[in-house]
Amino acid sequence: MKIEQIYTGCLAQGAYYIESDGEAAVIDPLREVQPYLDRAQKSGASIKYVFETHFHADFVSGHLDLSRKTGAPIVFGPMANPNFDAIIAADGQDFKLGQLTIKVLHTPGHTMESTCYLLQNELGHATALFSGDTLFIGDVGRPDLAQKAAHLTQEQLAETLFDSLRNKIMPLHDDIMVYPAHGAGSACGKNMSKETSDSLGHQKASNYALRANMTKAEFVKEVTTGLMPPPAYFPLNVMMNKQGYDSIDEVLKRGQHALSPAAFEAAANETGALLLDTRSPQTFAAGFIPNSINIGIDGGFAPWVGALIPDVKQEILLITDEGREEEVITRLARVGYDFTIGYLAGGFAAWQAAGMETDHMPSVSAAYLADKMATEAVNILDVRKKSEYLSEHVEGAENAPLDYINESMLQIDKNKTYYVHCAGGYRSMIFASILKARGYDNLIDVDGGFNAIKNSARFKVTDYVCPSTLL
């Protein structure tokens, strides 16, 4: 028996490869399926099943491509109604995999089709639970994402989740290993651990949502309190996972068009495509194509793309570090942005060499800002989340969260100069680049963000409040 967790940090997502006697199954695969095909080939195994725990909201799963390429059927739990051929399993149904058995446990609550898969060894003993978004390490799935589809309130879904946990999961024995679909950083829960697996017994002892003496009313209150609005792209990804999507091969072919600077400029003018620069924030600041926005590939790339680009069908032209074009196209496709139509051959250096127009983003150090504040009043924009800001911030700074940039920009006066920071410099450059593309020319980035500001010990900072106490 082989169990492998294939974890993708930028999405905080865990897919699973299970193998026994030359037969393999994949649970919750990512959009790009070649790694699963390679893994099976390495062992001389054939992929027999593709299991989905639910219709994912935060990423586009690879179930369709993996099924097409292997012939393996897609398996969903009860109440799923996809627009493609799939096995809709019954609660308690068994699937044989070599000497192993995978049992379906219908656990509605996060969504109504949410299902866990219980792995039993050759002796029939349960050894692992693939819990999807029903049970995380330290948390449970948020109950507010499927309200419209289920025609239920988040409180009613939370009540359903309570019953699923108590009736299906908590009665299982303590030494079963729990393998969830997500870890810390995912927006599918609010208090996930950085650990990506744990024993069920330890979760019963440590996970707030599994307290043995917890009433249903207490569970509903604790699970629903403090939920922030989900990213806007979530329902769009659900529909793609439910209705179908283009093959990843087609997406890559469409996006991998190398364009000269002149052809890139012509494409931008003709199509109205979004110019997306995925280089590091400070590299972008030093020089970029006018009206391009920066979301660095080496940060929380996919979730921020989903949060800030409202239309998954938006055409995109890329400016990347050379050699990373396919990676960027793939990571865009993971969250449903399938319409990359080309990239700048040779990157920004080629654009410069061609004598094309460039722009830059002013960026200063924390020390420079401290010197400036010693002689005059300045405007500081803190673009971190509200909870981060309330936890600790520079006295006098305004909070303008990147998460709600359209609302945040309403408080900005185009005639004033603002020094913009986040925690470390990634989000502030996204914020500043978007506003600059919208005509805000008086934004100056603070390199290193709040971390650099605090470490300089030259700023008045509010007293620290543990963010875990903030809702």
Backbone hydrogen bonds, N-H to C=O, Kabsch-Sander energy under -0.5 kcal/mol:
donor,donor_aa,acceptor,acceptor_aa,energy
2,K,19,E,-2.2
4,E,17,Y,-2.6
6,I,4,E,-0.6
6,I,15,A,-3.1
7,Y,5,Q,-0.8
8,T,13,Q,-2.9
9,G,7,Y,-0.6
11,L,8,T,-0.9
12,A,8,T,-0.8
12,A,9,G,-0.5
13,Q,8,T,-2.0
14,G,181,A,-2.4
15,A,6,I,-2.2
15,A,13,Q,-0.5
16,Y,27,I,-1.9
17,Y,4,E,-2.5
18,I,25,A,-2.7
19,E,2,K,-2.1
20,S,23,E,-2.6
23,E,20,S,-1.9
24,A,46,S,-2.5
25,A,18,I,-2.5
26,V,49,Y,-1.8
27,I,16,Y,-2.4
28,D,51,F,-2.7
33,V,31,R,-0.7
36,Y,33,V,-0.9
37,L,33,V,-1.8
38,D,34,Q,-2.9
39,R,35,P,-2.0
40,A,36,Y,-2.2
41,Q,37,L,-2.3
42,K,38,D,-2.3
43,S,39,R,-1.2
44,G,40,A,-0.7
44,G,41,Q,-0.8
45,A,40,A,-2.9
46,S,22,G,-2.3
48,K,24,A,-3.5
48,K,46,S,-0.6
49,Y,24,A,-1.1
50,V,73,P,-2.2
51,F,26,V,-2.6
52,E,75,V,-2.7
56,H,54,H,-1.0
60,V,334,R,-3.9
61,S,59,F,-0.6
62,G,29,P,-2.0
66,L,62,G,-2.6
67,S,63,H,-2.1
68,R,64,L,-2.5
69,K,65,D,-2.2
70,T,66,L,-1.1
71,G,67,S,-2.7
75,V,50,V,-3.0
76,F,87,I,-2.7
80,A,77,G,-1.3
83,N,242,K,-2.8
87,I,74,I,-3.3
88,I,86,A,-0.6
89,A,76,F,-2.8
89,A,87,I,-1.0
92,G,104,V,-2.5
93,Q,90,A,-2.3
95,F,102,I,-1.8
97,L,100,L,-2.5
100,L,97,L,-2.7
101,T,120,Q,-2.1
102,I,95,F,-2.8
103,K,101,T,-0.6
103,K,118,L,-2.9
104,V,93,Q,-2.5
105,L,116,C,-2.7
106,H,104,V,-0.5
107,T,105,L,-0.5
107,T,114,S,-2.1
109,G,111,T,-1.8
110,H,107,T,-0.5
114,S,111,T,-0.7
115,T,53,T,-2.3
116,C,105,L,-2.9
117,Y,130,F,-2.0
118,L,103,K,-2.7
118,L,116,C,-0.5
119,L,117,Y,-0.6
119,L,128,A,-3.2
120,Q,101,T,-3.0
121,N,125,H,-2.7
124,G,121,N,-2.1
127,T,119,L,-3.0
128,A,119,L,-1.3
129,L,177,M,-3.2
130,F,117,Y,-2.9
131,S,129,L,-1.0
131,S,179,Y,-1.1
132,G,179,Y,-0.6
134,T,131,S,-2.3
135,L,131,S,-0.9
136,F,139,D,-2.2
138,G,136,F,-0.9
141,G,134,T,-1.1
142,R,188,C,-2.4
146,A,110,H,-0.5
150,A,146,A,-2.4
151,H,147,Q,-1.3
152,L,147,Q,-1.6
157,L,153,T,-2.3
158,A,154,Q,-2.2
159,E,155,E,-2.1
160,T,156,Q,-1.9
161,L,157,L,-2.5
162,F,158,A,-2.4
163,D,159,E,-1.9
164,S,160,T,-2.2
165,L,161,L,-2.6
166,R,162,F,-2.4
167,N,163,D,-2.8
168,K,164,S,-2.3
169,I,164,S,-1.0
169,I,165,L,-0.8
170,M,165,L,-3.1
172,L,169,I,-1.7
176,I,173,H,-1.4
177,M,127,T,-2.2
178,V,198,D,-3.8
179,Y,129,L,-3.1
179,Y,177,M,-0.5
181,A,132,G,-2.5
183,G,12,A,-1.6
184,A,193,S,-1.7
186,S,183,G,-1.6
189,G,186,S,-0.7
193,S,137,I,-3.3
198,D,178,V,-1.3
200,L,176,I,-3.1
201,G,174,D,-2.8
203,Q,199,S,-1.8
204,K,200,L,-2.5
205,A,201,G,-1.3
206,S,202,H,-1.7
207,N,203,Q,-2.8
208,Y,206,S,-0.5
210,L,207,N,-2.1
211,R,208,Y,-1.0
214,M,211,R,-1.4
219,F,215,T,-2.4
220,V,216,K,-2.6
221,K,217,A,-2.1
222,E,218,E,-2.6
223,V,219,F,-2.8
224,T,220,V,-1.9
225,T,221,K,-1.5
227,L,224,T,-1.1
234,F,231,P,-1.6
237,N,233,Y,-2.1
238,V,234,F,-2.1
239,M,235,P,-1.9
240,M,236,L,-1.7
241,N,237,N,-2.6
242,K,238,V,-1.8
243,Q,239,M,-3.1
244,G,240,M,-2.2
251,V,247,S,-2.0
252,L,248,I,-2.5
253,K,249,D,-2.1
254,R,250,E,-2.4
255,G,251,V,-2.0
256,Q,252,L,-1.9
257,H,255,G,-1.6
258,A,256,Q,-0.7
259,L,343,Y,-2.8
264,F,260,S,-3.2
265,E,261,P,-2.4
266,A,262,A,-2.2
267,A,263,A,-2.5
268,A,264,F,-2.3
269,N,265,E,-2.1
270,E,266,A,-2.4
271,T,267,A,-2.3
272,G,268,A,-1.5
274,L,315,E,-2.7
276,L,274,L,-0.8
276,L,317,L,-2.8
277,D,275,L,-0.6
277,D,293,I,-3.2
278,T,276,L,-0.6
278,T,319,I,-2.5
284,F,280,S,-2.6
285,A,281,P,-2.4
286,A,282,Q,-1.4
287,G,283,T,-0.7
287,G,284,F,-1.3
288,F,359,D,-2.4
292,S,289,I,-2.0
293,I,275,L,-2.5
295,I,277,D,-1.7
295,I,293,I,-0.6
297,I,278,T,-2.5
299,G,296,G,-0.8
301,F,299,G,-2.4
304,W,300,G,-1.8
305,V,301,F,-2.5
306,G,302,A,-2.5
307,A,303,P,-2.0
308,L,304,W,-1.9
309,I,305,V,-2.4
312,V,310,P,-0.6
314,Q,311,D,-1.9
316,I,339,F,-2.0
317,L,274,L,-3.0
318,L,342,G,-2.1
319,I,276,L,-2.4
324,R,321,D,-2.0
328,V,324,R,-2.2
329,I,325,E,-2.5
330,T,326,E,-2.6
331,R,327,E,-2.4
332,L,328,V,-2.1
333,A,329,I,-2.0
334,R,330,T,-1.5
335,V,331,R,-0.5
335,V,332,L,-1.2
336,G,333,A,-1.9
337,Y,332,L,-2.3
338,D,312,V,-0.6
338,D,336,G,-1.4
341,I,316,I,-2.7
342,G,316,I,-0.6
343,Y,257,H,-2.6
344,L,318,L,-2.3
345,A,259,L,-2.5
345,A,343,Y,-0.8
347,G,344,L,-2.0
350,A,346,G,-0.9
350,A,347,G,-0.8
351,W,347,G,-1.3
352,Q,348,F,-2.5
353,A,349,A,-2.6
354,A,350,A,-1.5
355,G,352,Q,-2.1
356,M,351,W,-1.8
359,D,288,F,-2.5
361,M,285,A,-2.6
364,V,445,D,-2.8
369,L,365,S,-2.0
370,A,366,A,-2.4
371,D,367,A,-2.3
372,K,368,Y,-2.3
373,M,369,L,-2.5
374,A,370,A,-1.2
375,T,371,D,-0.5
375,T,372,K,-1.3
376,E,372,K,-1.5
379,N,417,T,-0.6
380,I,378,V,-0.6
381,L,419,Y,-2.9
382,D,380,I,-0.5
382,D,398,E,-3.5
383,V,381,L,-0.7
383,V,421,H,-2.6
389,Y,385,K,-2.4
390,L,386,K,-2.9
391,S,387,S,-1.5
392,E,388,E,-1.6
395,E,460,K,-2.9
397,A,394,V,-2.3
398,E,380,I,-2.8
400,A,382,D,-2.5
400,A,398,E,-0.6
402,L,383,V,-2.3
404,Y,401,P,-1.1
405,I,402,L,-1.4
407,E,404,Y,-0.7
408,S,404,Y,-2.9
409,M,405,I,-2.5
410,L,407,E,-1.1
411,Q,408,S,-1.5
412,I,409,M,-1.4
414,K,412,I,-0.6
416,K,413,D,-2.2
418,Y,442,N,-2.7
419,Y,379,N,-2.9
420,V,418,Y,-0.6
420,V,444,I,-3.2
421,H,381,L,-2.6
429,M,425,G,-0.9
430,I,426,Y,-1.3
431,F,427,R,-2.7
432,A,428,S,-2.8
433,S,429,M,-2.4
434,I,430,I,-2.3
435,L,431,F,-2.2
436,K,432,A,-2.4
437,A,433,S,-2.0
438,R,434,I,-0.8
438,R,435,L,-0.5
439,G,436,K,-1.6
440,Y,435,L,-2.7
441,D,439,G,-0.8
444,I,418,Y,-2.9
445,D,362,P,-2.6
446,V,420,V,-2.4
447,D,364,V,-2.7
447,D,445,D,-0.7
449,G,446,V,-1.9
450,F,422,C,-2.9
451,N,423,A,-2.6
451,N,448,G,-0.6
452,A,448,G,-1.4
453,I,449,G,-2.1
454,K,450,F,-3.1
455,N,451,N,-2.3
456,S,452,A,-1.4
457,A,453,I,-0.5
457,A,454,K,-1.3
458,R,453,I,-0.7
461,V,459,F,-0.7
462,T,393,H,-2.8
465,V,391,S,-2.1
469,T,466,C,-2.0
470,L,467,P,-1.6
